Amino acid sequence: MLGHTVSPKGEPLLAPRKRRFSKEEREANGTSVMATGAALFKATVGIGIFALPPAIRASGIIVGTGISLLMAAVSYWTTWAMVEAVRAMRRDHTTTNLILESYSDGRIEFMEVTGAYSPKTEGVINFFCVINQIASVLGFFLFVCDSVDSLTPDWVSRNAILAATALLIAPLALLKNTSHVAFQAAMTFGNFAVVLALGTVVGYGLLVATDESASTSDELPLKMVDADGTGLMFGVGLLMFSCHLEAITIEQDMKDRAHFDGILGITFIGLAVVFSAFGVTVYSCFGEATGRMRAADGSWAEATIMNNLEAGAFVALVKVLMSINLVLMSPVTLLPASRAIEALLPAKHSTFGSRSAVRLLIVGGMAVTAAVSPGFETVAGLTGALGGVTCFTLPALCYCHFCKDTLTLRGQLTAYAVIALGVGGSAYSFAQQAILLAMQG
C-alpha cells in the first residue's frame, strides 16, 4: 500500500541500490513461493485498512464492496503490468543497456523503470511519490493522536499530543538507512500490532452485535448505496491495495521468478476477500457510529474505528502498541521522501546539518499540518486519491511502452481503461471529497 517504502529486505524502494545481486546469489538465497506470498501480503496490509469500515459506512455496503473489489482487481493488474514491464526491460538490451550493465541479474527498480520510460517527467513522478509518502505519515500522526487522546486526561490537548509525537519521531527521522536489525524488528512488531488491532476491532464488534447492552451503534438501518461516499471509497480502496512498488523488488528477490504471477493472483484474491469482509463486518456491527463519535452538541465527530472500542486496559494496550508502531514506521516511510528533498539542496549546502534540518522541518511541518487537518478517514481517502496517477496510470503507460511488441488488443484496451480510471477516478475522488469537506466546514 501507499506508505510502504521499504523492501522485504529493509532497503528503501525509491533509493539507489548499493548492494548488487548475481543470479547465483538469488538462486541460492532467494525467497520461496510461500515467503513471496507473505511478503506481498505484508506489503499490502497497512494502516489504510482502518479507514475501510468508515468508507463503507459512507458509501453503503453494495457500493463500498463493489468499489473495494474493483480496486483489488485493478491493483492486481497494475502490479502485474509493472512487473511485466520490468521483464520486458530485462529482455530488451537496446533500451536498458545502461541499467543492465550496472546491475547484474537484470535487477531493475521502480524509479529506473519510470526514468527509462520518460526521463523528462521523472521529477514529476518523484514529486507525486514524495507527496504520497508525506501524506501517509500525516495519517500516522492523526491515527496516533486519536488513539492517545482517548487515553489522556481532558487537560491534555490534541496539539500537545501531536507535538509529543513529533518529538518522538524527530530523532528517528535522522536515520541514514533502514537495514539495521532494529528496524527489521520494528517492522515485525508493527505486523503484530496491526493484526492485534484488527482482531480486537472485529472481536469487540461482534460482541456489540450480539449484546444489545454493549451496543454503541445508532439504531439506524445499514446503508446499501450512498453516492456521496464513492469518492472516499475510491481513495481508501486504492490506498489499501497498492503494492506495485514493492512487488517489483519482491519478484526479483524470488528464487524462481516463474512462480510470481500465480502467487500474486492468489494473494490478491485473498486480500480482496479478507479486506471486504473486514469492512462489511465492522460496519454491520457498529452501524453509523463506525469510525466516528457523537460530539457534545449531538453531531458526528470523525474518529478512528479504534475509538469505537469500549475503554479498558486491554483496549488501551492495543492503542498504545499501534501508536508505537506508527511512530517507529514514520521515519522508515519518510526516508525516501527526505532523500528526494535533500537531493534538491545545492552541493555546497548538502551537509549533515542542512540535511538534518530538512528532515526535522518535515516532521515539524507535518505536526502543524495535522493540527489543522480533517480526521484520519478523510486524509486516508485524499491520500489514496492522489495516488491514482502513480498507482494506476503510470504502470499502465509503462506496460504499453515496454511491452509494445507483445501487446494484444485486449491488453491494450485494458491498459487504456486503467489509464482513464487512474486520471478520471482520482480527479473525481479528490474533487468530491474536497467539496464535501468544504460543505462540512
DRENMIMAR-70896 format. One line per 8 residues: their letters; for each residue x, y, z of N, C-alpha, C. Coordinates in steps of 0.2 Angstrom, whole numbers, m for minus. Example, Ala and Ser with C-alpha at 12.3 -4.5 7.8 and 13.67 -1.06 7.14 Angstrom:
BEGIN
AS) 66:m28:39:62:m22:39:66:m16:39  64:m11:35:68:m5:36:64:0:39 $
This chain:
BEGIN
MLGHTVSP) 4:m6:0:0:0:0:4:6:0  1:12:m2:5:18:m1:7:19:6  13:22:6:16:22:13:21:17:14  21:11:11:26:6:12:32:8:7  38:9:10:43:12:6:49:8:7  49:2:10:55:m2:10:53:m9:8  58:m12:5:58:m19:3:57:m24:8  56:m30:7:56:m36:12:63:m36:16 $
KGEPLLAP) 68:m34:12:75:m34:15:76:m28:18  72:m23:19:73:m17:23:76:m11:19  77:m12:12:80:m6:9:75:m2:6  76:5:6:71:10:3:70:8:m4  64:8:m6:62:7:m13:64:12:m18  64:18:m16:65:24:m21:72:26:m21  76:22:m17:83:25:m16:88:20:m21  93:23:m23:98:19:m27:101:13:m23 $
RKRRFSKE) 102:7:m26:104:2:m23:112:2:m23  115:0:m17:122:m1:m16:124:m8:m17  119:m12:m15:121:m20:m15:118:m22:m22  122:m26:m25:121:m29:m31:121:m37:m31  116:m40:m34:115:m47:m33:116:m50:m40  119:m56:m39:120:m60:m45:115:m65:m45  114:m69:m51:109:m74:m52:111:m80:m48  117:m81:m47:119:m87:m42:117:m85:m35 $
EREANGTS) 118:m79:m33:116:m77:m26:108:m78:m25  104:m76:m30:97:m76:m30:95:m83:m29  97:m87:m34:95:m94:m34:97:m98:m27  103:m96:m24:105:m99:m18:101:m96:m12  100:m90:m12:97:m86:m6:90:m83:m7  87:m84:m13:81:m80:m14:75:m83:m10  70:m79:m11:64:m81:m7:60:m87:m10  57:m91:m6:52:m96:m8:46:m93:m10 $
VMATGAAL) 41:m98:m13:35:m96:m15:31:m93:m9  31:m97:m4:27:m95:2:30:m89:5  36:m88:5:39:m82:8:37:m76:4  37:m77:m3:35:m72:m8:27:m70:m6  23:m75:m5:16:m73:m4:15:m69:3  19:m71:8:19:m67:14:22:m60:13  27:m59:9:30:m53:8:25:m48:4  21:m51:m1:16:m47:m4:10:m45:1 $
FKATVGIG) 8:m50:5:3:m48:10:5:m43:15  11:m44:17:14:m39:22:15:m32:18  17:m32:12:17:m25:8:11:m22:7  5:m26:7:m1:m23:6:m5:m21:12  m5:m25:17:m9:m24:23:m5:m18:27  m9:m13:28:m6:m7:32:m12:m3:35  m10:3:37:m15:7:41:m21:9:37  m20:9:30:m26:11:26:m32:6:27 $
IFALPPAI) m31:0:30:m37:m4:31:m41:m2:36  m39:2:41:m43:5:47:m48:10:44  m46:13:38:m51:18:35:m57:14:31  m56:8:30:m61:4:26:m68:4:29  m69:2:35:m76:2:38:m79:9:37  m76:14:39:m79:21:39:m81:22:31  m76:20:27:m78:22:20:m84:18:17  m85:11:20:m91:8:18:m97:11:21 $
RASGIIVG) m96:13:27:m102:17:30:m104:23:26  m99:26:23:m100:32:19:m103:30:13  m101:25:10:m104:23:3:m109:18:2  m110:14:8:m115:9:8:m112:2:7  m115:m3:9:m112:m10:8:m111:m12:1  m116:m11:m3:m116:m13:m10:m110:m9:m14  m111:m3:m13:m106:2:m17:m99:1:m14  m99:1:m8:m92:0:m5:m89:m6:m6 $
TGISLLMA) m92:m12:m6:m89:m18:m8:m88:m19:m15  m92:m16:m19:m91:m16:m26:m84:m12:m28  m83:m6:m25:m78:m2:m27:m71:m5:m24  m72:m8:m18:m66:m12:m15:m64:m18:m19  m69:m22:m22:m67:m27:m27:m64:m24:m33  m67:m19:m36:m64:m16:m42:m57:m13:m41  m55:m10:m35:m49:m8:m33:m44:m14:m33  m46:m19:m30:m42:m25:m29:m40:m28:m36 $
AVSYWTTW) m45:m28:m41:m44:m31:m47:m39:m26:m51  m40:m20:m51:m36:m15:m55:m29:m15:m52  m29:m15:m45:m22:m15:m42:m18:m21:m44  m22:m27:m44:m18:m33:m46:m16:m32:m53  m20:m30:m58:m17:m29:m65:m11:m24:m65  m12:m18:m62:m6:m14:m62:0:m16:m59  m1:m20:m54:5:m24:m51:9:m28:m56  4:m33:m59:7:m37:m64:10:m34:m70 $
AMVEAVRA) 7:m28:m72:9:m24:m78:16:m21:m76  17:m19:m70:23:m16:m68:29:m21:m69  27:m27:m66:32:m32:m66:33:m35:m73  28:m35:m77:29:m37:m84:33:m32:m88  33:m25:m86:37:m20:m89:44:m22:m88  45:m23:m81:52:m25:m79:55:m31:m83  51:m36:m84:53:m42:m88:55:m40:m95  51:m36:m98:52:m34:m105:59:m30:m105 $
MRRDHTTT) 60:m26:m100:66:m22:m100:72:m27:m99  71:m32:m95:77:m37:m95:78:m40:m102  73:m41:m105:74:m45:m112:77:m40:m117  75:m33:m117:77:m28:m122:83:m25:m120  89:m27:m122:95:m24:m120:96:m17:m124  93:m16:m129:94:m10:m133:91:m4:m129  86:m5:m125:83:1:m122:86:2:m115  88:m4:m112:90:m4:m105:97:m6:m104 $
NLILESYS) 102:m5:m109:108:m7:m109:112:m4:m103  111:2:m101:115:5:m96:113:2:m89  106:1:m88:104:m2:m82:106:m9:m81  106:m13:m87:108:m20:m86:115:m21:m86  119:m16:m88:127:m16:m87:128:m14:m80  124:m10:m77:126:m8:m70:123:m13:m64  118:m16:m66:115:m21:m61:115:m28:m64  118:m32:m60:118:m39:m63:111:m42:m61 $
DGRIEFME) 110:m48:m65:104:m52:m64:98:m48:m66  99:m43:m70:93:m39:m73:89:m36:m67  92:m34:m62:88:m31:m56:86:m24:m58  80:m22:m59:78:m15:m61:72:m13:m56  73:m7:m53:68:m5:m48:63:0:m51  58:2:m47:53:6:m49:55:13:m53  59:16:m49:61:23:m52:66:22:m58  69:16:m59:73:15:m65:68:14:m71 $
VTGAYSPK) 63:10:m70:58:9:m75:55:16:m77  52:20:m72:49:26:m74:54:31:m77  60:31:m75:65:35:m78:67:33:m85  67:27:m87:68:24:m93:62:26:m98  56:26:m95:50:27:m99:50:34:m101  51:39:m96:50:46:m98:55:50:m93  61:51:m95:66:54:m91:64:61:m90  60:65:m94:58:72:m93:53:72:m88 $
TEGVINFF) 49:67:m87:44:68:m81:46:64:m75  53:62:m74:55:59:m68:54:63:m62  55:70:m63:54:74:m57:47:75:m55  42:75:m60:35:75:m58:33:68:m54  36:63:m57:34:56:m54:37:56:m47  43:58:m46:46:59:m39:42:63:m34  39:69:m37:35:73:m33:29:70:m31  25:66:m35:19:63:m33:21:58:m28 $
CVINQIAS) 26:54:m29:28:49:m24:30:52:m17  34:58:m17:35:61:m11:29:63:m7  24:66:m11:18:69:m8:14:63:m5  14:57:m8:10:52:m5:14:49:1  20:49:1:24:47:7:22:52:13  23:58:12:22:63:17:14:63:19  10:62:15:3:61:16:1:55:21  5:50:19:4:44:23:6:45:30 $
VLGFFLFV) 12:48:31:14:49:38:9:54:42  6:59:38:2:63:41:m4:59:44  m6:54:40:m11:50:43:m9:46:49  m3:44:49:0:41:55:m1:46:61  1:52:60:0:57:66:m7:58:68  m12:58:64:m19:58:65:m21:52:69  m19:46:67:m21:40:70:m18:40:77  m12:41:78:m9:41:85:m12:46:89 $
CDSVDSLT) m14:52:86:m17:57:90:m24:55:93  m28:52:88:m35:50:90:m34:44:95  m29:40:94:m29:34:99:m26:36:106  m21:41:106:m19:43:113:m23:48:116  m27:52:112:m32:57:115:m37:54:120  m39:48:118:m44:44:122:m41:41:128  m35:41:129:m31:38:135:m29:44:139  m29:50:137:m26:55:142:m31:59:145 $
PDWVSRNA) m29:63:150:m34:67:154:m37:73:149  m42:76:151:m45:81:147:m41:87:146  m36:88:151:m32:94:151:m26:94:146  m25:88:143:m20:87:138:m23:88:131  m21:93:128:m24:95:121:m21:90:115  m25:90:110:m23:87:104:m16:90:101  m16:96:102:m9:99:99:m3:97:103  m4:96:110:1:93:114:3:86:112 $
ILAATALL) m2:82:110:m1:75:108:3:75:102  1:79:97:4:80:91:12:82:92  13:87:96:19:89:97:24:84:100  21:80:105:25:75:108:26:69:103  21:68:98:23:63:93:28:65:89  28:72:87:34:74:83:41:74:86  41:75:93:47:75:97:50:67:97  45:63:97:47:56:97:50:54:90 $
IAPLALLK) 47:56:85:49:54:78:55:58:76  56:64:78:61:68:75:68:65:76  70:62:81:77:59:81:78:53:77  72:49:76:72:43:72:72:45:65  70:51:63:70:53:56:77:55:53  82:55:58:88:57:56:92:50:53  89:45:53:92:38:51:95:39:44  100:35:43:103:35:36:100:30:32 $
NTSHVAFQ) 98:24:35:95:18:31:91:14:36  88:10:33:83:5:37:85:m2:37  91:m3:35:94:m10:35:96:m13:42  96:m8:47:98:m11:54:93:m16:56  96:m20:60:92:m26:63:86:m23:67  87:m17:71:82:m14:75:76:m12:71  77:m10:65:71:m8:61:68:m14:58  71:m20:57:68:m26:55:64:m28:60 $
AAMTFGNF) 66:m28:67:62:m30:72:56:m25:73  57:m19:72:51:m14:72:46:m16:67  48:m18:61:43:m20:56:39:m26:58  43:m31:61:39:m37:64:35:m35:69  37:m31:74:32:m28:79:26:m25:76  27:m21:71:22:m17:68:17:m22:65  19:m28:62:14:m33:59:10:m35:65  13:m37:70:9:m40:76:4:m35:79 $
AVVLALGT) 6:m28:79:2:m23:82:m4:m22:77  m3:m22:71:m9:m21:66:m14:m27:66  m11:m33:66:m15:m39:67:m19:m39:73  m16:m38:79:m19:m37:85:m25:m32:85  m23:m26:83:m28:m21:82:m34:m23:78  m33:m26:72:m39:m28:68:m43:m34:71  m39:m38:74:m43:m44:78:m47:m41:84  m45:m36:87:m48:m33:93:m54:m29:90 $
VVGYGLLV) m54:m26:85:m60:m22:82:m65:m27:80  m63:m32:77:m68:m37:74:m71:m41:80  m67:m43:85:m70:m46:91:m74:m42:95  m73:m36:96:m77:m32:100:m83:m30:96  m82:m29:89:m88:m28:85:m93:m33:85  m91:m39:85:m96:m45:86:m99:m45:92  m95:m43:98:m98:m43:104:m104:m38:104  m103:m32:101:m108:m27:101:m114:m30:97 $
ATDESAST) m113:m33:92:m118:m35:88:m123:m41:91  m120:m44:96:m124:m50:99:m126:m48:106  m124:m42:109:m125:m40:116:m128:m33:115  m134:m32:116:m138:m26:115:m135:m21:120  m134:m23:126:m132:m19:132:m125:m16:131  m121:m19:126:m114:m17:125:m114:m12:118  m120:m12:115:m120:m9:108:m119:m1:109  m114:1:104:m113:8:103:m115:11:97 $
SDELPLKM) m119:7:93:m121:9:86:m128:13:87  m129:17:82:m136:20:82:m141:15:79  m147:16:81:m152:11:78:m155:14:72  m150:14:67:m152:16:60:m151:10:55  m155:9:50:m153:4:45:m147:5:42  m143:m1:40:m137:m1:37:m138:2:30  m134:6:27:m135:9:21:m132:4:15  m135:3:10:m133:m1:5:m130:3:m1 $
VDADGTGL) m132:9:m2:m130:13:m8:m130:20:m5  m124:24:m6:m124:31:m5:m119:34:m9  m121:38:m14:m116:40:m19:m111:45:m16  m113:49:m11:m109:54:m8:m102:51:m5  m102:44:m4:m96:41:m1:m92:38:m7  m94:38:m13:m90:35:m18:m83:37:m19  m82:44:m18:m75:47:m19:m71:44:m13  m73:45:m7:m69:42:m1:m68:35:m2 $
MFGVGLLM) m72:31:m4:m71:24:m5:m66:22:m11  m66:26:m16:m61:25:m21:m54:26:m18  m53:32:m15:m47:34:m12:m44:29:m7  m49:27:m3:m47:22:3:m45:15:m1  m49:13:m6:m48:6:m9:m41:6:m13  m40:12:m16:m34:12:m20:m28:12:m15  m29:16:m9:m23:16:m4:m22:9:m1  m27:5:0:m27:m2:3:m23:m7:m1 $
FSCHLEAI) m25:m7:m8:m22:m12:m12:m16:m11:m16  m13:m5:m15:m7:m3:m19:m1:m6:m17  2:m10:m21:9:m13:m19:13:m14:m25  12:m9:m30:16:m10:m37:24:m9:m36  25:m4:m31:32:m3:m30:36:m9:m27  33:m11:m21:36:m17:m18:36:m23:m22  31:m24:m26:31:m30:m30:37:m31:m35  39:m26:m37:45:m26:m42:51:m30:m38 $
TIEQDMKD) 52:m27:m32:58:m30:m28:56:m37:m26  50:m38:m24:48:m45:m21:49:m50:m27  47:m48:m33:48:m53:m38:55:m54:m40  59:m49:m39:66:m50:m41:70:m54:m36  67:m54:m30:71:m57:m24:69:m65:m24  64:m67:m28:62:m74:m28:68:m79:m31  68:m85:m28:72:m90:m30:70:m92:m37  64:m93:m38:61:m95:m45:56:m90:m47 $
RAHFDGIL) 58:m85:m51:53:m79:m53:47:m82:m57  47:m88:m60:42:m90:m64:36:m91:m60  36:m92:m54:30:m93:m50:27:m87:m47  30:m81:m49:27:m75:m46:20:m73:m48  18:m74:m54:11:m72:m56:6:m76:m53  7:m83:m52:2:m87:m48:1:m85:m41  7:m83:m38:6:m81:m31:3:m74:m30  5:m70:m35:2:m63:m35:m6:m64:m35 $
GITFIGLA) m9:m68:m40:m16:m69:m41:m19:m72:m34  m16:m77:m32:m19:m80:m25:m19:m75:m20  m13:m71:m19:m13:m66:m14:m18:m61:m14  m19:m58:m20:m24:m53:m21:m31:m55:m20  m33:m62:m22:m39:m64:m21:m41:m65:m13  m36:m67:m10:m36:m67:m3:m37:m61:1  m33:m56:m2:m34:m49:1:m41:m46:0  m43:m47:m6:m50:m44:m8:m55:m47:m4 $
VVFSAFGV) m55:m54:m2:m60:m57:2:m59:m54:9  m53:m54:12:m52:m53:19:m54:m45:20  m51:m41:16:m52:m34:17:m60:m32:16  m63:m35:11:m70:m33:10:m74:m36:16  m73:m42:18:m76:m45:24:m75:m41:30  m69:m39:31:m67:m34:37:m72:m28:37  m72:m24:32:m75:m18:31:m83:m19:32  m86:m24:29:m93:m25:30:m95:m27:37 $
TVYSCFGE) m91:m32:40:m92:m34:46:m92:m29:52  m87:m25:51:m86:m19:56:m92:m14:55  m93:m12:49:m99:m8:48:m105:m11:51  m106:m17:49:m113:m20:51:m113:m21:59  m107:m21:62:m108:m21:70:m109:m14:73  m105:m9:70:m106:m3:74:m111:2:70  m113:1:64:m118:5:61:m115:12:59  m119:17:60:m117:24:58:m112:27:63 $
ATGRMRAA) m111:23:69:m105:25:73:m99:23:71  m98:19:65:m92:17:63:m87:22:61  m81:22:65:m76:27:64:m78:34:65  m83:35:70:m84:42:72:m88:42:79  m88:48:82:m91:48:89:m96:54:89  m101:54:94:m105:59:95:m102:65:99  m102:71:96:m99:77:99:m104:79:105  m102:84:108:m106:87:114:m113:89:111 $
DGSWAEAT) m113:92:105:m119:95:103:m123:90:99  m121:84:99:m125:78:96:m123:77:89  m119:81:86:m117:80:79:m111:74:79  m110:72:73:m105:67:72:m98:70:72  m93:67:75:m86:69:75:m82:64:73  m78:65:67:m74:60:64:m69:57:69  m68:50:70:m63:47:74:m60:41:70  m56:37:73:m54:31:70:m59:25:73 $
IMNNLEAG) m59:19:70:m63:14:72:m60:11:79  m54:13:81:m51:11:87:m55:14:93  m58:20:91:m62:24:96:m69:21:97  m71:16:93:m77:13:94:m77:7:99  m71:6:101:m70:1:107:m71:4:113  m74:0:118:m75:2:125:m69:2:128  m68:8:133:m62:9:136:m61:3:141  m54:1:142:m52:m4:146:m45:m5:145 $
AFVALVKV) m42:m9:150:m35:m10:150:m32:m13:144  m36:m18:141:m33:m22:135:m34:m17:129  m39:m13:128:m40:m9:123:m35:m3:123  m33:m1:129:m28:4:130:m21:1:128  m20:m5:129:m14:m8:127:m13:m8:120  m19:m10:116:m19:m11:109:m18:m4:106  m21:1:108:m20:8:106:m13:10:107  m10:9:112:m3:11:114:2:7:109 $
LMSINLVL) 1:0:108:5:m3:103:5:m1:96  m2:1:94:m2:4:87:1:10:87  1:14:92:4:21:92:12:20:91  14:16:95:22:14:95:24:12:88  20:8:85:21:5:78:21:11:73  17:15:74:16:21:69:22:26:70  24:27:76:30:31:77:36:28:75  37:22:75:43:18:73:43:18:65 $
MSPVTLLP) 37:17:62:36:17:55:37:23:51  35:29:55:35:35:52:42:37:48  48:36:52:54:38:49:56:34:43  54:27:43:55:22:38:51:25:32  45:27:33:41:29:27:43:35:24  46:40:29:48:46:26:55:46:23  59:41:24:66:41:22:67:43:14  63:39:10:64:41:3:62:48:1 $
ASRAIEAL) 57:50:4:54:57:3:60:62:6  62:61:11:68:65:14:74:65:9  76:60:7:81:59:2:80:63:m4  74:63:m7:72:66:m13:72:74:m12  70:76:m6:70:83:m5:77:85:m4  81:82:0:88:83:1:92:84:m5  90:80:m10:94:80:m17:93:87:m20  88:91:m18:87:97:m21:92:102:m19 $
LPAKHSTF) 95:101:m13:100:106:m10:106:106:m14  108:113:m15:115:114:m19:120:110:m15  125:107:m19:130:103:m17:134:106:m11  135:112:m11:139:115:m6:136:116:1  129:116:0:125:116:6:122:109:9  124:104:5:122:97:7:126:94:12  126:97:18:130:95:24:125:91:29  128:87:33:124:84:38:119:88:42 $
GSRSAVRL) 122:94:44:117:99:47:111:101:43  113:103:37:107:105:32:102:99:31  105:93:30:100:88:29:96:86:35  99:86:41:96:85:47:90:90:48  92:97:46:87:102:47:81:101:42  82:99:36:77:97:32:72:92:35  75:87:37:71:81:40:67:83:46  70:87:50:66:90:56:61:95:54 $
LIVGGMAV) 62:99:49:57:103:47:51:99:44  52:94:40:47:90:38:43:87:43  46:84:48:42:81:54:38:87:58  41:92:59:38:98:62:32:101:58  33:101:51:28:103:47:22:99:47  23:92:47:18:88:47:14:88:54  17:89:59:13:90:66:9:96:65  11:102:63:7:108:62:2:106:57 $
TAAVSPGF) 3:103:51:m2:101:47:m8:97:50  m6:92:54:m10:88:57:m15:91:62  m13:97:65:m17:100:69:m23:104:66  m22:105:60:m27:109:56:m31:104:51  m29:98:51:m31:93:46:m38:90:48  m42:88:43:m48:84:45:m45:77:48  m50:73:49:m48:66:53:m45:61:48  m43:56:52:m39:51:48:m42:48:42 $
ETVAGLTG) m49:47:43:m53:44:37:m52:48:31  m53:55:32:m53:59:26:m46:60:23  m41:60:27:m34:60:25:m32:54:21  m34:48:24:m33:42:20:m36:42:13  m42:44:13:m46:45:6:m42:49:1  m40:55:4:m37:60:0:m30:58:m3  m27:54:2:m20:51:0:m21:46:m5  m26:42:m5:m27:37:m10:m29:40:m17 $
ALGGVTCF) m33:46:m16:m35:49:m22:m29:52:m26  m24:55:m22:m18:57:m25:m14:52:m28  m14:46:m26:m10:41:m29:m13:37:m35  m18:40:m38:m21:37:m44:m17:37:m50  m13:42:m51:m9:43:m57:m3:39:m56  0:38:m50:6:34:m50:5:27:m49  m1:25:m46:m3:18:m45:m6:15:m50  m10:19:m54:m14:16:m60:m12:18:m66 $
TLPALCYC) m11:24:m68:m10:27:m74:m3:25:m76  2:27:m72:9:26:m73:11:19:m75  9:14:m71:10:7:m73:8:5:m79  1:7:m81:m2:5:m87:2:8:m93  5:15:m92:9:18:m98:15:14:m99  18:12:m93:25:9:m94:24:2:m97  18:m1:m95:17:m8:m98:16:m7:m106  12:m2:m108:11:m1:m115:18:1:m119 $
HFCKDTLT) 22:4:m115:28:7:m119:33:1:m119  34:m3:m114:40:m8:m114:37:m15:m117  31:m16:m117:28:m22:m119:25:m21:m126  26:m16:m129:23:m15:m136:23:m20:m141  29:m24:m141:30:m29:m146:26:m35:m144  23:m36:m138:19:m42:m137:12:m40:m134  11:m34:m135:4:m31:m133:m2:m34:m137  m7:m37:m134:m13:m39:m138:m18:m33:m138 $
LRGQLTAY) m23:m34:m142:m28:m29:m142:m32:m29:m135  m33:m34:m132:m36:m35:m125:m32:m31:m120  m25:m33:m121:m21:m29:m116:m20:m22:m117  m20:m20:m123:m20:m13:m125:m27:m9:m122  m32:m12:m123:m39:m9:m121:m39:m9:m113  m37:m14:m110:m36:m14:m103:m32:m9:m100  m26:m8:m103:m22:m3:m101:m25:4:m102  m28:5:m108:m31:12:m109:m37:13:m104 $
AVIALGVG) m41:8:m102:m46:9:m97:m43:10:m90  m37:7:m88:m34:9:m82:m31:16:m82  m28:18:m87:m26:25:m88:m31:30:m87  m37:28:m90:m43:33:m89:m45:33:m82  m46:27:m79:m48:26:m72:m43:30:m67  m37:29:m68:m32:32:m64:m33:40:m64  m33:43:m70:m34:50:m71:m41:52:m68  m46:49:m72:m53:52:m70:m55:50:m63 $
GSAYSFAQ) m54:44:m61:m56:42:m54:m53:46:m49  m46:47:m50:m43:51:m45:m45:58:m44  m47:61:m50:m49:68:m51:m56:68:m47  m60:63:m49:m67:63:m46:m67:62:m39  m63:57:m36:m62:56:m29:m60:62:m25  m54:65:m28:m52:71:m24:m57:76:m24  m60:78:m30:m64:83:m30:m71:82:m26  m73:76:m26:m79:75:m22:m78:76:m14 $
QAILLAMQ) m72:73:m12:m70:73:m5:m69:80:m3  m65:84:m7:m64:91:m6:m70:95:m5  m75:94:m10:m81:98:m10:m85:96:m3  m86:90:m2:m89:88:4:m86:90:11  m79:91:11:m76:93:16:m77:101:17  m77:104:11:m79:112:12:m86:113:14  m91:109:12:m98:110:14:m98:108:22  m95:103:24:m95:102:31:m92:107:35 $
G) m86:110:32:m83:116:36:m87:122:36 $
